[in-house]
Structure formats: structure tokens, C-alpha cells
Amino acid sequence: MRVIGTIRSTATERITVEAGSYQEAREMLEAQIPEGHELIAIRTDDTDAS
């Protein structure tokens, strides 16, 4: 499962992670948010990434 988060400081960026479950992906996503940024959206992408 691919989970994509949109974060913002003064510019908007995207972080993409892949994990076996939504919970695991969410934790990985949150761990990648740089200090001073806020998570403003999360979406899942169930399409095959291969």
C-alpha cells in the first residue's frame, strides 16, 4: 500500500512511503515530516507500483 502525505512549510511538498499496512505507512510518513512542517493531507494509492 502506498500512502502519500502533503506537507507544508512555506512551500508544499509530497512525501511517499510504502508499507504493508496503513498504520505502518502512516508512522513512516509522520517520521519523515521535517521540523517546522505540518501534514495537511493524506491519501492512499492502491495501484500497483511496479
OpenMM code with the backbone's topology and positions (N, CA, C; nanometers):
from openmm import Vec3, app, unit

residues = "MET ARG VAL ILE GLY THR ILE ARG SER THR ALA THR GLU ARG ILE THR VAL GLU ALA GLY SER TYR GLN GLU ALA ARG GLU MET LEU GLU ALA GLN ILE PRO GLU GLY HIS GLU LEU ILE ALA ILE ARG THR ASP ASP THR ASP ALA SER".split()
positions = [
    Vec3(0.0849, -0.1169, 0.0000),
    Vec3(0.0000, 0.0000, 0.0000),
    Vec3(0.0887, 0.1222, 0.0000),
    Vec3(0.0614, 0.2141, -0.0860),
    Vec3(0.1336, 0.3405, -0.0904),
    Vec3(0.0470, 0.4456, -0.0221),
    Vec3(0.1080, 0.5209, 0.0679),
    Vec3(0.0391, 0.6297, 0.1369),
    Vec3(0.1159, 0.7570, 0.1059),
    Vec3(0.0433, 0.8610, 0.0664),
    Vec3(0.1050, 0.9855, 0.0238),
    Vec3(0.0557, 1.0981, 0.1135),
    Vec3(0.1487, 1.1725, 0.1707),
    Vec3(0.1128, 1.2855, 0.2560),
    Vec3(0.1582, 1.4149, 0.1931),
    Vec3(0.0769, 1.5174, 0.2040),
    Vec3(0.1141, 1.6503, 0.1583),
    Vec3(0.1502, 1.7313, 0.2815),
    Vec3(0.2689, 1.7918, 0.2793),
    Vec3(0.3154, 1.8712, 0.3934),
    Vec3(0.3378, 2.0141, 0.3478),
    Vec3(0.3459, 2.1052, 0.4454),
    Vec3(0.3616, 2.2456, 0.4097),
    Vec3(0.4492, 2.3165, 0.5107),
    Vec3(0.5374, 2.3970, 0.4638),
    Vec3(0.6043, 2.4996, 0.5444),
    Vec3(0.5626, 2.6277, 0.4743),
    Vec3(0.6493, 2.6841, 0.3941),
    Vec3(0.6058, 2.7945, 0.3091),
    Vec3(0.5764, 2.7426, 0.1687),
    Vec3(0.6333, 2.6277, 0.1341),
    Vec3(0.6069, 2.5618, 0.0065),
    Vec3(0.5438, 2.4261, 0.0353),
    Vec3(0.4653, 2.3749, -0.0562),
    Vec3(0.4020, 2.2447, -0.0389),
    Vec3(0.4876, 2.1382, -0.1056),
    Vec3(0.5086, 2.0277, -0.0353),
    Vec3(0.5871, 1.9155, -0.0853),
    Vec3(0.5081, 1.7879, -0.0636),
    Vec3(0.5506, 1.6800, -0.1285),
    Vec3(0.4885, 1.5494, -0.1059),
    Vec3(0.5923, 1.4512, -0.0563),
    Vec3(0.5487, 1.3630, 0.0316),
    Vec3(0.6296, 1.2532, 0.0820),
    Vec3(0.5525, 1.1255, 0.0487),
    Vec3(0.6199, 1.0266, -0.0080),
    Vec3(0.5555, 0.8995, -0.0401),
    Vec3(0.6294, 0.7869, 0.0304),
    Vec3(0.5552, 0.6994, 0.0945),
    Vec3(0.6127, 0.5822, 0.1605),
    Vec3(0.5343, 0.4594, 0.1161),
    Vec3(0.5958, 0.3433, 0.1293),
    Vec3(0.5272, 0.2179, 0.1014),
    Vec3(0.5487, 0.1240, 0.2187),
    Vec3(0.4413, 0.0573, 0.2598),
    Vec3(0.4479, -0.0346, 0.3733),
    Vec3(0.3405, -0.1408, 0.3563),
    Vec3(0.3419, -0.2392, 0.4432),
    Vec3(0.2453, -0.3478, 0.4367),
    Vec3(0.1069, -0.3113, 0.4870),
    Vec3(0.0969, -0.2075, 0.5713),
    Vec3(-0.0332, -0.1672, 0.6252),
    Vec3(-0.0416, -0.0151, 0.6309),
    Vec3(-0.1645, 0.0340, 0.6417),
    Vec3(-0.1852, 0.1774, 0.6519),
    Vec3(-0.1192, 0.2320, 0.7779),
    Vec3(-0.1360, 0.1629, 0.8907),
    Vec3(-0.0799, 0.2109, 1.0175),
    Vec3(0.0718, 0.2234, 1.0089),
    Vec3(0.1366, 0.1214, 0.9532),
    Vec3(0.2815, 0.1249, 0.9383),
    Vec3(0.3241, 0.2386, 0.8447),
    Vec3(0.2519, 0.2548, 0.7353),
    Vec3(0.2836, 0.3613, 0.6396),
    Vec3(0.2628, 0.4984, 0.7029),
    Vec3(0.1576, 0.5129, 0.7800),
    Vec3(0.1292, 0.6405, 0.8465),
    Vec3(0.2424, 0.6773, 0.9427),
    Vec3(0.2902, 0.5795, 1.0191),
    Vec3(0.4007, 0.6046, 1.1115),
    Vec3(0.5278, 0.6438, 1.0356),
    Vec3(0.5544, 0.5752, 0.9244),
    Vec3(0.6718, 0.6083, 0.8433),
    Vec3(0.6585, 0.7490, 0.7849),
    Vec3(0.5382, 0.7827, 0.7401),
    Vec3(0.5114, 0.9151, 0.6838),
    Vec3(0.5362, 1.0234, 0.7883),
    Vec3(0.4807, 1.0063, 0.9057),
    Vec3(0.4957, 1.1060, 1.0120),
    Vec3(0.6416, 1.1219, 1.0541),
    Vec3(0.7181, 1.0131, 1.0488),
    Vec3(0.8598, 1.0200, 1.0857),
    Vec3(0.9419, 1.1007, 0.9858),
    Vec3(0.8909, 1.1183, 0.8650),
    Vec3(0.9644, 1.1909, 0.7609),
    Vec3(0.9277, 1.3395, 0.7500),
    Vec3(0.8350, 1.3848, 0.8307),
    Vec3(0.7940, 1.5255, 0.8244),
    Vec3(0.9017, 1.6112, 0.8903),
    Vec3(0.9626, 1.7008, 0.8142),
    Vec3(1.0672, 1.7850, 0.8725),
    Vec3(1.0115, 1.8798, 0.9791),
    Vec3(1.0965, 1.9173, 1.0715),
    Vec3(1.0574, 2.0133, 1.1756),
    Vec3(1.0116, 2.1425, 1.1089),
    Vec3(0.9059, 2.1996, 1.1596),
    Vec3(0.8534, 2.3236, 1.1051),
    Vec3(0.7507, 2.3032, 0.9951),
    Vec3(0.7274, 2.1778, 0.9543),
    Vec3(0.6270, 2.1464, 0.8529),
    Vec3(0.5041, 2.0891, 0.9221),
    Vec3(0.3905, 2.0951, 0.8540),
    Vec3(0.2703, 2.0332, 0.9068),
    Vec3(0.2097, 1.9448, 0.7985),
    Vec3(0.1558, 1.8322, 0.8400),
    Vec3(0.0895, 1.7409, 0.7485),
    Vec3(-0.0495, 1.7958, 0.7215),
    Vec3(-0.0804, 1.8217, 0.5940),
    Vec3(-0.2102, 1.8820, 0.5632),
    Vec3(-0.3043, 1.7890, 0.4880),
    Vec3(-0.2528, 1.6778, 0.4349),
    Vec3(-0.3396, 1.5820, 0.3648),
    Vec3(-0.2709, 1.4471, 0.3582),
    Vec3(-0.3514, 1.3418, 0.3621),
    Vec3(-0.3025, 1.2055, 0.3443),
    Vec3(-0.3974, 1.1374, 0.2466),
    Vec3(-0.3407, 1.0619, 0.1533),
    Vec3(-0.4231, 0.9803, 0.0663),
    Vec3(-0.3545, 0.8484, 0.0419),
    Vec3(-0.4317, 0.7472, 0.0075),
    Vec3(-0.3742, 0.6164, -0.0243),
    Vec3(-0.3800, 0.5961, -0.1747),
    Vec3(-0.2884, 0.5148, -0.2234),
    Vec3(-0.2833, 0.4795, -0.3644),
    Vec3(-0.2691, 0.3285, -0.3715),
    Vec3(-0.3756, 0.2603, -0.4074),
    Vec3(-0.3751, 0.1142, -0.4097),
    Vec3(-0.3349, 0.0575, -0.5452),
    Vec3(-0.2928, 0.1429, -0.6384),
    Vec3(-0.2491, 0.0914, -0.7676),
    Vec3(-0.1164, 0.0210, -0.7527),
    Vec3(-0.0902, -0.0725, -0.8385),
    Vec3(0.0343, -0.1487, -0.8353),
    Vec3(0.1494, -0.0566, -0.8717),
    Vec3(0.2477, -0.0451, -0.7811),
    Vec3(0.3607, 0.0464, -0.8012),
    Vec3(0.4682, -0.0128, -0.8894),
    Vec3(0.4568, -0.1394, -0.9343),
    Vec3(0.5628, -0.1992, -1.0145),
    Vec3(0.5627, -0.1538, -1.1571),
] * unit.nanometer
topology = app.Topology()
chain = topology.addChain("A")
for resn in residues:
    res = topology.addResidue(resn, chain)
    for name in ("N", "CA", "C"):
        topology.addAtom(name, app.Element.getBySymbol(name[0]), res)
